[in-house]
């Protein structure tokens, strides 16, 4: 775009250069009264000199002035910003001459010195009888109002200049676009803000928090009651054993005491009686007692059984606790009829792996294909159930539940719309769940045993790291009439027999 240029005062600029080369030491009152000294003596009229010392773009005194090859001067930041508006060649804003290189700007140190000297002159003049003036004092009243308006609106319009008119129009368009963008964003934020407030209000008014707290307390109260009862039973057994031991030893002590008293009495009688008849009787009793020495009561020592009362008490209580736990790992077995033909099941039907055998030509209508999938023999139509699966170390596996009528032919996405509520491992270390963000476990904490919890009535299926029972994700939906535990080792690839690892149902031994 070509712009109109203002008059170029070359003769005046030459005189101006000559004037400021002498470091502004000229006494204008003694100079010859020509048109240049009159301008200098009169402050150079604040419209002529100031105009030549002002940048045509920002309309302020030059800052780090640079010269274009066409000898027009601009502030370095202004001309760089102007030249960055286009990717092609740049043209001079004043004369319109085009240049191929944008960085072909030469610093004009002489003009920079002139501007600095001009500032010093004004400052010295202000120090003599007037307070120090701001930079706005260098402008005429009309120009000062224009600059003030520019600063207030953060634009710098140049009256009657096509360049400034284009910039002003561009700024207006940018402001309009920015305002439109901010308005749309504000409306979206307002909508989200209202929805967030509604959710907060619903959560406060909802009885869900109270129901969950009540359920948690009921679950733990049941465990507390069991542990309390089990503790009392253990203490009762210990006290009964201790009581029996004490009673046995006290009874033996009584027998010993009785025998001891009888002997003492006979000894006294022997010492005090001298008649022949008494001696004969005591002698007879002594002979009888001599024959019965083996009947003397022996010492009885009963120690408490430490092994029964000081051992793996917690583990023993934990094993007994299984009788009251509501949901324990179900002993599932795999269904060979639903398995992909290349899957090999163990003899007890609790583990499966991809075998190198080729699939048979006759595929069962109930088997999955081409996915390496299978179901369990046990299905659930009601109740709460939990099972654990030891998964392969490599990615590609999936666990969850599937509808009884799920389509078993074709590579279908594992989504609720297709009858799958599952979680699988991908990207090496990310758990993927339908309609949810990927879950990345902590470093070194990837689950090797995955727990799956199903609450059929509540429509909940949850996934856990069974090694520490850390919750991974929960899906809430309305399930069909009957669902089956679902397992997968990935998708079979034609002509490729890879090692997909072993997937095993983890049976808890109690």
C-alpha positions in Angstrom: 0.0 0.0 0.0 1.3 3.4 -0.8 0.9 6.3 1.6 0.9 10.1 1.2 4.1 11.8 2.3 4.2 15.1 4.1 6.4 18.0 2.9 10.1 17.2 3.2 12.0 20.2 4.6 15.4 19.3 3.2 16.8 22.9 3.4 15.5 23.3 6.9 16.9 20.0 8.0 20.4 21.0 6.7 20.3 24.2 8.7 19.0 22.2 11.7 21.9 19.8 11.5 24.3 22.7 11.3 22.6 24.3 14.3 22.8 21.2 16.5 26.3 20.1 15.5 27.5 23.1 17.5 26.0 21.5 20.6 23.2 24.0 20.9 25.7 26.7 22.2 24.3 29.4 19.8 22.9 32.6 21.3 19.9 33.1 19.1 19.6 36.8 20.1 22.9 37.6 18.5 22.3 35.6 15.3 21.3 37.2 12.0 17.5 37.5 11.8 16.8 35.0 9.0 14.0 32.6 8.8 16.0 29.8 10.5 17.2 31.8 13.5 13.8 33.2 13.9 12.4 29.7 14.1 15.2 28.6 16.6 14.8 31.8 18.7 11.0 31.2 18.9 11.3 27.7 20.1 11.1 26.6 16.4 7.4 27.1 16.7 6.7 23.6 18.2 5.0 22.7 14.9 7.8 22.9 12.4 10.9 21.5 14.2 8.8 19.1 16.3 7.1 17.8 13.1 10.5 17.0 11.6 11.7 15.4 14.8 8.6 13.2 15.1 8.1 9.7 13.7 5.5 9.6 10.9 4.0 6.4 12.5 3.7 7.0 16.2 3.7 10.9 15.9 6.2 11.1 18.9 9.8 12.2 19.1 12.1 9.7 17.4 13.2 6.8 19.6 16.2 4.9 18.2 15.6 6.4 14.7 16.6 4.3 11.7 16.8 5.3 8.0 15.4 3.5 5.0 17.3 3.4 1.7 14.9 6.2 0.6 16.3 8.4 3.4 13.0 8.5 5.4 13.4 8.1 9.1 11.3 6.2 11.6 11.5 4.8 15.1 13.1 1.4 15.0 10.2 -0.4 16.9 7.6 1.3 14.7 9.0 0.4 11.3 9.7 -3.2 12.5 6.2 -3.6 13.7 4.9 -2.1 10.4 7.1 -4.3 8.3 6.0 -7.5 10.2 2.4 -6.9 9.0 3.3 -8.6 5.6 5.4 -11.6 4.7 6.5 -10.2 1.3 8.5 -7.1 0.6 7.9 -3.9 2.6 7.3 -0.4 1.3 8.1 2.9 2.8 5.0 4.3 4.6 5.8 7.8 3.2 7.0 7.5 -0.4 5.9 4.0 -1.1 9.3 2.7 -2.3 9.5 -1.1 -1.9 12.4 -3.0 -0.4 13.0 -6.7 -0.6 14.8 -7.1 2.8 12.9 -6.1 5.9 16.0 -5.7 8.0 17.6 -3.2 5.7 17.3 -0.4 8.3 20.4 1.8 9.1 20.5 3.5 12.5 20.5 7.3 12.2 22.8 8.4 15.1 22.9 12.0 13.9 19.1 12.3 14.1 19.1 10.6 17.5 21.6 13.2 18.8 19.5 16.1 17.3 16.4 14.8 19.1 18.3 14.4 22.4 19.7 18.0 22.0 16.2 19.3 21.3 15.0 17.7 24.5 17.9 19.2 26.5 17.1 22.7 25.1 13.5 22.5 26.2 14.6 21.2 29.6 17.1 24.0 30.1 14.5 26.5 29.1 12.1 25.1 31.6 14.7 25.2 34.5 15.2 29.0 34.1 11.8 30.2 35.2 9.4 27.4 34.8 9.0 23.9 36.3 10.2 21.0 34.3 7.8 20.2 31.5 6.7 16.8 30.4 7.1 15.5 26.9 3.6 16.6 26.0 4.7 20.2 26.4 6.7 19.8 23.1 3.5 19.5 21.2 1.1 22.2 20.1 -2.3 22.3 21.9 -4.0 20.7 18.9 -1.4 17.9 18.6 -1.5 17.4 22.4 -5.2 16.6 22.3 -4.6 14.2 19.4 -1.9 12.4 21.3 -4.0 12.3 24.5 -6.9 10.8 22.5 -4.5 8.3 21.0 -3.3 7.1 24.4 -6.8 6.9 25.9 -8.0 4.7 23.0 -4.6 2.8 22.8 -4.4 3.7 19.1 -2.6 6.4 17.3 -4.7 7.8 14.5 -3.1 10.3 12.1 -5.6 12.8 10.7 -5.8 12.7 7.0 -3.3 9.9 6.7 -4.2 6.7 4.8 -1.7 4.7 6.9 -3.3 5.8 10.2 -6.8 5.3 8.8 -5.9 1.8 7.8 -4.4 1.0 11.1 -7.4 2.5 12.9 -9.8 0.4 10.8 -7.7 -2.7 11.4 -7.7 -2.0 15.2 -11.5 -1.6 15.1 -11.9 -4.9 13.3 -9.5 -6.5 15.8 -11.4 -5.0 18.7 -14.7 -6.2 17.2 -13.4 -9.7 16.7 -11.9 -9.8 20.1 -15.1 -8.5 21.7 -17.1 -11.1 19.8 -14.7 -13.9 21.0 -14.8 -12.7 24.6 -18.6 -12.4 24.5 -19.0 -16.0 23.2 -16.5 -17.2 25.8 -18.3 -15.2 28.5 -21.6 -16.8 27.5 -20.2 -20.3 27.6 -18.6 -19.6 31.0 -21.9 -18.3 32.3 -23.7 -21.4 31.1 -21.1 -23.7 32.7 -21.2 -21.5 35.9 -25.0 -21.9 36.1 -24.7 -25.7 35.5 -22.0 -26.0 38.1 -24.1 -24.2 40.7 -27.1 -26.4 39.9 -24.9 -29.5 40.4 -23.7 -28.1 43.7 -27.3 -27.4 44.8 -28.4 -30.8 43.7 -25.6 -32.5 45.5 -26.3 -30.6 48.8 -30.0 -31.4 48.5 -29.5 -35.0 47.3 -29.7 -37.9 49.8 -27.0 -39.8 47.9 -24.3 -38.7 50.3 -26.4 -39.8 53.3 -27.2 -43.1 51.6 -23.5 -43.8 50.8 -22.4 -42.9 54.4 -25.2 -45.1 55.8 -24.1 -48.0 53.6 -20.4 -47.6 54.5 -21.2 -47.5 58.2 -23.5 -50.6 57.8 -20.7 -52.5 56.0 -18.1 -51.7 58.6 -20.5 -52.1 61.5 -21.0 -55.7 60.4 -17.2 -56.2 60.4 -16.9 -54.4 63.7 -19.6 -56.6 65.2 -17.9 -59.7 63.8 -14.5 -58.7 65.2 -16.0 -57.8 68.5 -17.8 -61.1 68.8 -14.8 -63.0 67.6 -12.6 -61.2 70.2 -15.0 -62.0 73.0 -15.0 -65.6 71.9 -11.3 -65.8 71.9 -11.1 -64.2 75.4 -13.8 -66.6 76.7 -11.9 -69.6 75.5 -8.7 -68.3 77.2 -10.6 -67.6 80.4 -12.2 -71.1 80.4 -8.8 -72.7 79.8 -7.3 -70.7 82.6 -10.2 -71.6 84.9 -9.9 -75.3 84.2 -6.2 -75.2 84.8 -6.6 -73.4 88.1 -9.4 -75.7 89.3 -7.4 -78.8 88.5 -4.3 -77.6 90.4 -6.4 -76.4 93.3 -8.1 -79.8 93.5 -4.8 -81.5 93.5 -3.5 -79.2 96.2 -6.5 -80.1 98.3 -5.8 -83.8 98.0 -2.2 -83.2 99.0 -3.3 -81.1 101.9 -5.6 -83.8 103.2 -3.0 -86.5 103.0 -0.5 -84.3 104.7 -2.9 -83.6 107.6 -3.6 -87.3 108.1 0.0 -88.1 108.3 0.7 -85.3 110.8 -2.2 -86.5 113.0 -0.8 -90.1 113.0 2.6 -88.8 113.9 1.2 -86.9 116.8 -0.6 -89.9 118.1 2.5 -92.0 117.9 4.4 -89.5 119.9 1.8 -89.1 122.7 0.2 -92.6 123.3 2.0 -95.4 125.1 -0.6 -98.1 125.5 -0.1 -101.3 123.8 -3.4 -101.2 122.1 -2.8 -97.8 120.5 0.6 -98.8 119.4 -0.8 -101.9 117.7 -3.4 -99.8 115.9 -0.9 -97.2 114.7 1.5 -99.9 113.7 -1.3 -101.5 111.6 -2.2 -98.2 109.9 1.5 -97.5 109.2 1.8 -100.9 107.5 -1.2 -100.2 105.4 0.1 -96.7 104.5 3.4 -98.2 103.5 1.7 -100.5 101.1 -0.2 -97.5 99.5 2.7 -95.0 99.0 2.1 -95.1 95.2 -1.2 -93.3 95.7 0.3 -90.1 97.0 -0.9 -87.2 94.8 1.6 -85.9 92.3 2.3 -82.4 91.3 0.1 -81.1 88.5 1.2 -78.1 86.4 -1.1 -76.8 83.6 0.3 -74.1 81.3 -1.8 -72.1 78.9 -1.6 -73.1 75.3 0.3 -70.2 73.7 -0.2 -71.7 70.3 -3.9 -71.4 70.6 -4.0 -67.9 72.0 -0.7 -66.3 70.7 -0.4 -67.0 67.0 -1.7 -65.6 63.6 -4.8 -64.3 65.3 -5.5 -61.6 62.7 -5.1 -64.0 59.8 -7.3 -66.6 61.5 -9.9 -63.9 62.1 -9.7 -62.8 58.5 -10.3 -66.3 57.3 -13.3 -66.6 59.6 -14.5 -63.2 58.4 -15.2 -64.6 55.0 -18.4 -66.1 56.4 -19.8 -62.6 56.9 -18.3 -60.7 53.9 -21.0 -59.7 51.5 -18.9 -59.9 48.3 -15.9 -62.2 47.9 -14.0 -63.1 44.8 -16.2 -65.5 42.8 -14.6 -68.7 41.6 -15.3 -68.2 37.9 -14.5 -70.6 35.2 -14.0 -69.9 31.5 -16.5 -71.0 28.8 -14.7 -72.9 26.0 -17.7 -72.6 23.7 -17.5 -68.8 23.6 -13.7 -68.8 23.1 -12.0 -67.8 19.9 -10.8 -71.1 18.1 -7.1 -70.2 18.6 -7.4 -69.7 22.4 -6.1 -72.5 24.6 -7.7 -73.0 28.0 -6.1 -74.7 31.0 -7.5 -78.0 32.3 -9.3 -76.3 35.2 -10.6 -73.6 32.8 -9.3 -70.7 34.8 -6.5 -69.5 32.5 -6.3 -68.8 28.7 -3.6 -68.0 26.2 -3.2 -67.5 22.5 -2.1 -70.9 21.0 0.0 -71.3 17.8 -2.6 -73.7 16.4 -4.6 -72.5 13.4 -8.3 -71.9 13.9 -10.6 -74.7 12.6 -12.7 -74.0 9.5 -15.9 -74.8 11.3 -16.5 -71.9 13.7 -19.1 -72.2 16.5 -21.9 -69.6 16.3 -21.2 -68.8 19.9 -17.5 -68.2 19.6 -15.9 -64.8 19.1 -14.1 -64.0 15.9 -11.8 -62.3 14.9 -11.3 -61.0 18.5 -9.5 -63.2 21.0 -12.5 -63.0 23.4 -14.4 -65.3 25.6 -16.9 -65.3 28.5 -17.2 -67.1 31.8 -19.6 -70.0 32.3 -21.3 -68.1 35.2 -23.7 -65.3 34.4 -25.4 -62.9 36.7 -28.9 -61.6 36.6 -29.0 -60.1 40.1 -26.9 -59.4 43.2 -23.4 -58.1 43.9 -20.4 -59.9 42.5 -16.6 -59.5 42.5 -13.9 -61.3 40.7 -10.2 -60.8 40.1 -8.2 -61.4 36.9 -4.4 -61.7 36.6 -3.7 -59.9 33.3 -0.8 -60.2 30.9 2.1 -57.7 31.1 1.7 -56.5 27.5 -1.1 -54.3 26.3 -4.2 -55.4 24.3 -6.1 -57.3 27.0 -9.6 -56.2 28.2 -11.8 -57.3 31.1 -15.3 -56.3 32.1 -18.9 -57.6 31.4 -20.8 -58.3 28.3 -24.5 -58.8 27.5 -25.7 -62.4 27.0 -26.9 -61.5 23.5 -23.7 -59.6 22.5 -22.7 -59.9 18.8 -19.7 -62.3 18.7 -18.7 -61.9 15.0 -16.7 -58.9 13.9 -14.3 -56.4 15.5 -16.8 -54.3 17.4 -15.8 -51.4 19.6 -16.0 -52.2 23.3 -18.9 -49.7 24.1 -22.1 -50.0 26.0 -24.0 -49.5 22.7 -22.5 -52.8 21.5 -23.2 -54.6 24.8 -19.7 -54.3 26.4 -18.8 -52.5 29.7 -15.1 -53.1 29.8 -11.6 -51.6 30.5 -8.5 -52.3 28.5 -4.8 -51.4 28.5 -3.3 -49.4 25.6 -0.3 -47.1 24.9 1.8 -49.2 27.2 0.5 -47.7 30.5 -3.0 -46.3 30.0 -6.3 -47.8 31.0 -9.1 -46.9 28.6 -12.8 -46.9 29.4 -15.6 -45.9 27.0 -16.7 -42.3 27.3 -14.0 -41.5 29.8 -10.6 -40.0 29.9 -7.6 -42.4 29.9 -6.4 -43.3 33.4 -2.7 -43.4 33.8 -1.6 -45.1 37.0 1.3 -44.0 39.1 4.8 -44.9 38.0 5.5 -48.5 38.8 2.0 -49.1 40.1 0.4 -50.6 37.0 -2.2 -53.3 38.0 -1.1 -56.9 37.5 -4.3 -58.2 39.1 -7.5 -56.3 38.1 -10.6 -56.5 40.3 -14.1 -56.2 38.7 -17.1 -55.4 40.9 -20.7 -55.7 39.6 -23.8 -54.4 41.3 -26.6 -55.5 39.1 -29.4 -53.7 40.8 -27.6 -50.4 41.0 -26.2 -50.7 37.4 -22.6 -50.3 38.5 -19.4 -51.9 37.3 -16.1 -50.8 38.9 -12.5 -51.6 38.2 -9.8 -51.8 40.9 -6.1 -52.6 41.2 -6.7 -55.8 43.2 -3.2 -55.7 44.7 -4.0 -52.6 46.8 -7.7 -52.2 46.0 -7.1 -48.8 44.5 -10.1 -47.6 42.5 -9.5 -47.1 38.8 -12.9 -46.2 37.3 -16.6 -46.9 37.5 -19.3 -47.2 34.8 -22.9 -46.6 35.7 -25.5 -47.8 33.3 -28.7 -49.9 32.9 -27.6 -53.4 32.2 -29.6 -56.1 30.3 -31.4 -58.9 32.0 -28.3 -61.1 32.3 -24.6 -60.3 31.9 -21.4 -62.4 31.8 -17.8 -61.7 32.9 -15.9 -60.8 29.7 -12.2 -61.4 28.9 -10.1 -60.6 25.9 -6.5 -60.9 24.7 -6.8 -58.6 21.8 -7.5 -59.1 18.1 -6.2 -62.1 16.1 -4.1 -61.1 13.1 -4.1 -63.3 9.9 -0.8 -65.1 9.5 0.6 -63.8 12.8 0.9 -66.0 15.8 2.0 -63.6 18.5 2.5 -64.1 22.2 -0.4 -62.3 23.8 0.4 -63.6 27.3 -1.7 -65.5 29.8 -4.9 -64.3 31.3 -5.9 -66.1 34.5 -8.9 -65.9 36.8 -7.4 -65.2 40.3 -9.1 -67.6 42.8 -8.7 -66.6 46.4 -7.6 -69.5 48.6 -9.0 -69.2 52.1 
